[in-house]
Amino acid sequence: MKFTEYFLEDNNFKFMDEVRDGEYPWSVVGRIREIIENFTRGKDDSGVKTLEEHCHIEPYSLVVQKTFVTREDKYLSSHKIFVARGTILESGAIVKGPCYIGSNTEIRQGAYIRGNVIIGEECVVGHVTEVKNSIFMDHAFAGHFAYVGDSILGNKVNIGAGTKLANLQFRTKQEIDTETVSDLIIPSGDGPVKTGMQKLGAIVGDYCEIGCNSVTIPGAIIGAHTWIYPNTNVTKGFYEKGSVLKSKGYDLDRIRKRRPPY
C-alpha cells in the first residue's frame, strides 16, 4: 500500500517515520501512546508553575481556567502532557494525557483532548471539538464542533464545522452484552482488508477538504487532495488520491477525479 497516496513525500511531520513504519496508513493509530511515552521518556518537568497559574490540575487532566500562550515548552510528567512553545490554550479547554501538542497551535475554548493524542505544529483544535487517540499532522484544522476518534488528519487538512469521524461500527446484541467489538474489515478491489483494530475512524490524507456536517463511517481511508462536499456520508473503503465525493440520496457518489496540479 503506497503511503504517498495519503501522506506526501514532502510531509515533514515530526513523527512521520513512525507513521511510515507501519504496515498500513492506520497502523500507527495503535501506537500513539507508545510514541508519546518514547518522546517524553527522561524529560523533566518544565513550566509547571505557569500551568498551575492558568490551569486547574486534576488527577487525570488539565482544565484551562485562564487563556495563555506558552512562551517555552511545558511538560507535566505526572500527566504525560507536553505542550510546545507558542501554543495558545484558551479557557475552558480540557487536556488529558498522554498528549503531545506542537508549537504555534490553538487549543480553543471548550476543546476536549481525551488522551493518546498527538497534535502537530500550527494546528487548530476548535470550540467543542473532541479528539481521542488521534493524530493531527502539521497545519491540520478541526475548528468547530468536530469529533475525531482513532483517526489521522494529514498535513494541511481542514474539516468543516460539525464534521464527525466516527470510530465504532455497529455491534450485534451479543457484542453489546459481552462488551466486545469485532475487528474492522475494510472492503477493497483486491478483497477485504483486515485492519486488526476494533476501533478505527478515518485516515484523511494531506490537503483534503471536508465540508461542514459530513460524517465518515469507521474505516474510511481517504487519499490526499480529496474534496468531500458538505453533508456527505463517507462509507468505509479506500478512496484514491484526488477524489471528489458527495452524497447522492443514501449513496455516495464519486462525481469525478481531480486532476493534477491540485
C-alpha positions as CSV (number, residue, x, y, z in Angstrom):
1,M,0.0,0.0,0.0
2,K,1.6,3.3,-1.1
3,F,1.8,5.7,1.8
4,T,2.3,8.6,-0.7
5,E,-1.4,8.1,-1.7
6,Y,-2.2,9.6,1.7
7,F,0.9,11.3,3.1
8,L,3.0,13.1,0.5
9,E,6.8,12.8,0.3
10,D,7.3,16.4,1.4
11,N,5.3,15.9,4.6
12,N,7.7,16.8,7.4
13,F,5.6,15.9,10.3
14,K,7.7,15.2,13.4
15,F,6.6,11.6,13.8
16,M,6.4,10.7,10.1
17,D,9.0,7.9,10.5
18,E,6.7,6.2,13.0
19,V,3.8,6.6,10.6
20,R,5.7,5.0,7.7
21,D,7.0,2.2,9.9
22,G,3.5,0.6,9.9
23,E,2.2,-1.9,7.5
24,Y,-0.8,0.3,6.7
25,P,-1.5,4.0,7.0
26,W,-3.6,3.4,10.1
27,S,-1.2,1.1,11.9
28,V,0.3,4.0,13.9
29,V,-3.1,4.7,15.5
30,G,-2.5,1.8,17.8
31,R,0.9,3.1,18.8
32,I,0.1,6.7,19.7
33,R,0.6,6.2,23.5
34,E,3.9,4.4,22.9
35,I,5.1,7.3,20.6
36,I,4.3,9.9,23.2
37,E,5.9,7.9,26.0
38,N,9.0,7.4,24.0
39,F,9.3,11.1,23.2
40,T,8.8,12.2,26.9
41,R,10.9,9.4,28.5
42,G,13.5,11.0,30.7
43,K,12.2,14.6,30.3
44,D,12.0,16.6,33.5
45,D,9.0,18.8,34.4
46,S,9.2,22.3,32.9
47,G,6.9,25.3,33.1
48,V,4.8,23.7,35.7
49,K,4.4,27.0,37.6
50,T,2.8,28.6,34.5
51,L,0.4,25.6,34.2
52,E,-0.5,25.9,37.8
53,E,-1.2,29.6,37.4
54,H,-3.5,29.1,34.4
55,C,-5.0,25.6,34.8
56,H,-6.7,23.5,37.4
57,I,-4.6,20.4,37.6
58,E,-6.9,17.4,38.2
59,P,-5.8,13.8,38.7
60,Y,-6.0,12.9,35.0
61,S,-6.3,16.2,33.2
62,L,-5.6,19.9,32.9
63,V,-8.6,22.3,32.9
64,V,-7.6,25.6,31.5
65,Q,-9.0,28.4,33.5
66,K,-7.2,31.4,32.0
67,T,-6.2,31.7,28.4
68,F,-2.4,31.8,28.0
69,V,0.3,31.4,25.4
70,T,3.2,29.0,26.2
71,R,6.4,31.1,26.0
72,E,8.5,28.0,26.2
73,D,8.0,24.2,26.1
74,K,5.9,22.9,29.0
75,Y,5.9,19.3,30.3
76,L,3.9,17.8,33.2
77,S,5.4,14.4,33.8
78,S,2.6,13.2,36.2
79,H,0.1,13.5,33.3
80,K,2.5,13.0,30.4
81,I,1.3,16.2,28.8
82,F,3.8,18.1,26.6
83,V,3.0,21.5,25.1
84,A,5.5,23.2,22.8
85,R,6.2,26.9,22.8
86,G,3.9,29.4,21.1
87,T,0.8,27.4,21.6
88,I,-2.5,29.1,22.8
89,L,-4.6,27.3,25.3
90,E,-8.0,29.0,25.8
91,S,-10.0,28.9,29.0
92,G,-12.4,26.0,29.1
93,A,-10.2,23.6,27.2
94,I,-9.6,20.2,28.8
95,V,-6.4,18.2,28.1
96,K,-5.8,14.6,29.2
97,G,-2.5,12.8,28.9
98,P,-0.7,11.2,27.3
99,C,-0.7,14.1,24.9
100,Y,1.8,15.9,22.7
101,I,0.9,19.4,21.3
102,G,3.3,21.0,18.8
103,S,4.3,24.7,18.5
104,N,2.1,27.6,17.5
105,T,-1.1,25.6,17.8
106,E,-4.5,26.8,19.0
107,I,-6.5,24.8,21.6
108,R,-9.7,26.7,21.7
109,Q,-12.4,27.2,24.3
110,G,-14.3,24.1,25.0
111,A,-11.9,21.7,23.2
112,Y,-11.7,18.3,24.8
113,I,-8.5,16.3,24.2
114,R,-9.2,12.9,25.7
115,G,-5.7,11.4,25.8
116,N,-3.4,9.5,23.4
117,V,-3.4,12.5,21.1
118,I,-0.6,14.0,19.0
119,I,-1.2,17.5,17.6
120,G,1.4,18.9,15.2
121,E,2.6,22.4,14.6
122,E,0.2,25.3,13.7
123,C,-2.9,23.2,14.1
124,V,-6.4,24.2,15.4
125,V,-8.5,22.1,17.8
126,G,-11.6,24.2,17.9
127,H,-14.6,25.0,20.0
128,V,-16.4,22.0,21.3
129,T,-14.2,19.7,19.3
130,E,-13.3,16.3,20.9
131,V,-10.2,14.4,19.9
132,K,-9.4,10.9,21.1
133,N,-6.5,8.6,20.3
134,S,-5.7,10.5,17.1
135,I,-3.0,12.4,15.2
136,F,-3.2,15.9,13.7
137,M,-0.2,16.4,11.3
138,D,1.0,19.9,10.8
139,H,-1.5,22.7,9.8
140,A,-4.5,20.4,10.4
141,F,-7.6,22.3,11.3
142,A,-10.7,21.0,13.1
143,G,-12.1,24.4,14.0
144,H,-15.7,23.9,15.2
145,F,-17.9,21.2,16.7
146,A,-16.0,18.2,15.4
147,Y,-15.3,14.7,16.6
148,V,-12.0,13.0,15.7
149,G,-11.7,9.5,17.1
150,D,-8.9,6.9,16.4
151,S,-8.1,8.9,13.2
152,I,-5.3,10.7,11.4
153,L,-5.6,14.2,9.8
154,G,-2.8,14.7,7.3
155,N,-0.8,17.8,6.6
156,K,-3.0,20.9,5.8
157,V,-6.3,19.1,6.2
158,N,-9.3,21.2,7.0
159,I,-12.6,19.6,8.3
160,G,-15.6,21.8,8.3
161,A,-17.9,22.6,11.3
162,G,-19.9,19.7,12.6
163,T,-17.8,17.0,10.9
164,K,-17.6,13.6,12.7
165,L,-15.0,11.0,12.1
166,A,-16.9,8.0,13.7
167,N,-14.8,5.2,15.1
168,L,-17.1,2.5,16.4
169,Q,-19.0,0.2,13.9
170,F,-22.5,-1.2,14.7
171,R,-22.5,-4.1,17.1
172,T,-24.6,-7.2,17.5
173,K,-26.7,-7.8,20.6
174,Q,-24.1,-10.4,21.7
175,E,-21.3,-7.9,21.3
176,I,-23.1,-5.3,23.2
177,D,-24.0,-7.7,26.0
178,T,-20.4,-9.1,26.2
179,E,-18.8,-5.6,25.7
180,T,-16.8,-6.9,22.8
181,V,-16.2,-5.4,19.3
182,S,-15.2,-7.3,16.2
183,D,-12.1,-6.3,14.3
184,L,-12.9,-3.8,11.5
185,I,-12.7,-5.1,7.9
186,I,-12.4,-2.7,5.0
187,P,-13.6,-3.7,1.5
188,S,-11.3,-3.1,-1.4
189,G,-10.9,-4.0,-5.0
190,D,-8.4,-6.7,-4.1
191,G,-10.7,-8.2,-1.4
192,P,-11.4,-7.4,2.2
193,V,-8.6,-5.9,4.3
194,K,-8.4,-6.9,7.9
195,T,-7.3,-3.9,10.0
196,G,-6.6,-5.7,13.2
197,M,-8.4,-2.9,15.0
198,Q,-11.7,-2.8,16.9
199,K,-11.9,1.0,16.7
200,L,-10.8,3.0,13.7
201,G,-12.1,6.3,12.5
202,A,-10.8,7.9,9.2
203,I,-7.4,8.3,7.7
204,V,-7.6,11.7,5.9
205,G,-4.7,12.3,3.6
206,D,-2.7,15.5,3.1
207,Y,-4.5,18.6,1.7
208,C,-8.0,17.1,2.0
209,E,-11.0,19.4,2.4
210,I,-14.1,18.1,4.2
211,G,-17.3,20.2,4.1
212,C,-19.5,21.0,7.1
213,N,-21.6,18.4,8.8
214,S,-20.0,15.5,7.0
215,V,-19.6,12.0,8.6
216,T,-17.0,9.4,7.8
217,I,-18.0,5.8,8.6
218,P,-15.4,3.8,10.6
219,G,-12.7,2.6,8.2
220,A,-12.8,5.5,5.6
221,I,-9.3,5.6,4.1
222,I,-9.1,8.8,2.1
223,G,-6.4,9.7,-0.4
224,A,-4.6,13.1,-0.4
225,H,-6.1,16.1,-2.2
226,T,-9.7,14.7,-1.9
227,W,-12.7,17.1,-1.6
228,I,-15.7,15.9,0.3
229,Y,-18.9,18.0,-0.1
230,P,-20.9,19.3,2.9
231,N,-23.4,16.9,4.4
232,T,-21.7,13.8,2.9
233,N,-21.7,10.4,4.5
234,V,-18.4,8.7,3.5
235,T,-18.7,4.9,3.8
236,K,-15.8,2.7,4.8
237,G,-13.4,1.9,2.0
238,F,-10.4,3.2,0.1
239,Y,-10.6,6.5,-1.8
240,E,-7.9,7.3,-4.3
241,K,-5.9,10.5,-4.3
242,G,-7.8,13.5,-5.7
243,S,-11.3,12.1,-5.4
244,V,-14.4,14.4,-5.2
245,L,-17.2,12.9,-3.0
246,K,-20.7,13.9,-2.3
247,S,-23.9,12.2,-1.0
248,K,-26.5,11.1,-3.6
249,G,-29.5,10.2,-1.5
250,Y,-28.3,7.5,0.8
251,D,-25.5,6.6,-1.6
252,L,-22.0,8.1,-2.1
253,D,-21.3,9.5,-5.5
254,R,-17.7,9.8,-6.7
255,I,-18.6,12.6,-9.1
256,R,-15.2,12.9,-10.6
257,K,-11.5,12.6,-10.1
258,R,-9.4,15.7,-9.6
259,R,-6.5,16.1,-11.9
260,P,-3.1,17.4,-11.0
261,P,-1.9,20.0,-10.4
262,Y,-4.1,20.2,-7.3
